[in-house]
Amino acid sequence: MSIKNTELTYGCIAKWIHWTTAVLFLAAYISVYYRQWFTEVKTPENWNALQLHLSFGVSIMVIVVLRIVWRVMNQSPKLEPGSKLEHLAAHLGHFVLYAVMIIAPVTGYIGTGVNTEFFFMFDIPKFESTAMFQYIVSDGLGLTFAELEEPVDFIHKEILGAWLIWILIAGHAGAAFFHHYVKKDRTLLKMTSSR
């Protein structure tokens, strides 16, 4: 299997980044839903689930940066035969996915009022404690953390987390299965097979 992408398929690094991103998003959701559904507020279990969610979010940020750098440095496999509308929809869908993969962890970090205990190994300071917050938000916009937190949390939790990310994931997976089972082309195989 090639490390880099080819005209026919994605390389092993692109595949690793893709599937790692998927697992991290799933883990972030599991940890936050576990926290909401199965723990009591202000208990160690609640705190640990929050810290896992934050740790997965930071990991997603790092992986997405690597993903963008790798995508810029590599060719993408050729598109499978299809109409201009299908190709436009695929490009638009991927653009929106990338935007959400950036916006979700960034708004999660900005709207968090606690430090991230990154997988319980070391602390990442909360945004409110950074010079960037002081310079841009406090001095530049004249806002307190509480004033910033409400709209940022709304974007992160109510728009992205509650429904948009799920719609995009379902659409992405649905399109892959449609290509595999209906169109019978190599779209899904490019990300799953070594051929």
Secondary structure, DSSP 8 states (H G I E B T S, - for coil): --SS--SSS--HHHHHHHHHHHHHHHHHHHHHHHHHHH--TTSHHHHHHHHHHHHHHHHHHHHHHHHHHHHHHS------S--HHHHHHHHHHHHHHHHHHHHHHHHHHHT--S-EEETTTEEE--GGGSHHIIIIIIIIS---HHHHHHHHHIIIIIIIIIIIHHHHHHHHHHHHHIIIIII--STTHHHH---
